[in-house]
Amino acid sequence: VQLQASGGGLVQAGGSLRLSCAASGSIVSPNLMAWYRQPPGKQRELVAATATVGSVTNYADFVQGRFTISRDNARNTVYLQMNRLKPEDTAVYYCKLADRRGNFWGQGTQVTVSS
């Protein structure tokens, strides 16, 4: 499984970005696709996740209604719409696909929010 993340960039505080992550290769269901982030000097942390079964979604507390995760199962793609961005959202954002075989990670995309 290969994961290709895109959509990061530099944005001012209060702005928006939409991240995309396309999975390719041997995709099996059910699976869970998620976004993580790693701020400078900190550990990687979960941002949001969505499962194929029941369209269940989960968000980290710091999202506070600002981010929305969605997925297009036909395209094996997961999105993260990020609104009202804050400087503390600055991080490398990674996508992950988890299935019965284990975890697969994308290469990460940089998000920088200026104050």
KOLZAPA-767571 format. One record per residue: residue in three letters; x, y, z of N, C-alpha, C in turn. Coordinates in steps of 0.2 Angstrom, whole numbers, plus 5000, padded with zeros to 4 digits. Example, Ala and Ser with C-alpha at 12.3 -4.5 7.8 and 13.67 -1.06 7.14 Angstrom:
2
ALA506649725039506249785039506649845039;SER506449895035506849955036506450005039;
// end
This chain:
115
VAL500449945000500050005000500450065000;GLN500350114996500650174995500150234997;LEU500450285001500050335002500350405000;GLN499950444997500250504994499850564997;ALA500150605001499850655004500050725001;SER499550765000499650834997499250885000;GLY499350944998498951005001499151045006;GLY499751025009500051075014500351135011;GLY500551185015500751245013500851295019;LEU500951355017500951415021500351455021;VAL500051465027499351505027499351545033;GLN499051605033498951645039498451615044;ALA498551635050498151615055497351635053;GLY496951595055496251605053496051575046;GLY496551555042496451535035496251455035;SER496251435029496051365028496551325023;LEU496551265024496951215020496551155019;ARG496551115014496251055013496851005011;LEU496950955015497450905014497050845010;SER497450815006497250745003497750695004;CYS497450635004497950575004497650515000;ALA497950504995497750444991498150384992;ALA497750334993498050264994498050224988;SER498550184986498550144980498950074982;GLY498850034978499149964979498549914981;SER498749874986498249824988497849844994;ILE497349874992496849904998496349855000;VAL496349835006495849795009495349825014;SER494749805014494249825019494049775023;PRO493849795029493749865032494449895033;ASN494449955033495149995035494950055039;LEU495450085042495350155045495850195041;MET495650255040496150305037496150365042;ALA496750385043496850445048497350495046;TRP497250545050497750605049498150605056;TYR498750615056499150625062499550685060;ARG499850715065500350775064500850775069;GLN501450805067502050805072502250875072;PRO502150915077502350985078503150985079;PRO503451035077504151035078504351015086;GLY504850975086505050955093504550915097;LYS504050895094503550855098503450785095;GLN503050745099502850675096502250685091;ARG502250635087501650625082501050615086;GLU500450645084499850645088499250635083;LEU498750605085498150595081497750655080;VAL497550665074497150725072496450705071;ALA496350655067495650635065495750565062;ALA495150525062495150465059494450445057;THR494450405051493750385049493850315046;ALA493350275048493350205046492850195041;THR492950135037492550115032491850095034;VAL491850065040491250035043490850085047;GLY490250095044489850145048490050215048;SER490550235043490750305043490950335049;VAL491150295054491350325060491950375060;THR491950425063492450475063492650495070;ASN493250505071493550525078493950585077;TYR493950635082494350695082494750705088;ALA495350725088495750745094495350805097;ASP495450815103495150875107495350945104;PHE495950945102496151015100495851035093;VAL495550985090495251005083494651055085;GLN494251045090493751095092493251115087;GLY493051065083492651085077492851125071;ARG493551135071493851165066494051125060;PHE494151065061494351015055493850965054;THR493750945048493350895045493650835041;ILE493650775043493950725040493350695035;SER493550675029493050635025493450595020;ARG493050545017493450495013493050485007;ASP493350465001493050444995493250374994;ASN492850324996493050254996493150234989;ALA492850264984492950244977493650264975;ARG493850314977494550334976495050324981;ASN494850284986495350274991495750334994;THR495350384995495650444997495350475003;VAL495750505007495450535013495650605013;TYR495250655016495350725015495350755023;LEU495650805024495650845030495550915028;GLN494950935029494751015028494951045035;MET495351095035495651125041495451205040;ASN494951225045494751295045495051325051;ARG495051395051495151435057495851405060;LEU496351405056496951375057497351425062;LYS497751395067498051425072498851415071;PRO499251455074499951445073500151375076;GLU499851355081499951295085499751235081;ASP499451245075499351195070499951175066;THR500451215066501051205062501351135064;ALA501451095059501651025060501750995053;VAL502050935053502050895047501450845048;TYR501050845043500450805043500550745039;TYR500350685043500450625040499750585039;CYS499650545034499050505033499250435035;LYS498850395037498950325039498350285037;LEU498450225034497950175033498050115037;ALA497550095041497650035045497149985043;ASP497349925042496949865041497149805045;ARG496949745043497149685047497849665046;ARG498149695041498849685040499349725044;GLY499149785046499549835050499449905048;ASN499949945049499850015048500350035042;PHE500050075038500450105032500450185032;TRP501050215031501050285032501250315026;GLY500950375025501250425019501850465021;GLN502050505017502750535018502650605022;GLY502050625023501950685026501950745022;THR501550795024501550865021501550915026;GLN501950965025502051025029501551075029;VAL501251085035500751145036501151195041;THR501151255038501451315042500951365043;VAL500751385049500251435050500651495053;SER500551555050500951615052500451655056;SER500751685061500251735065500251805063;
// end
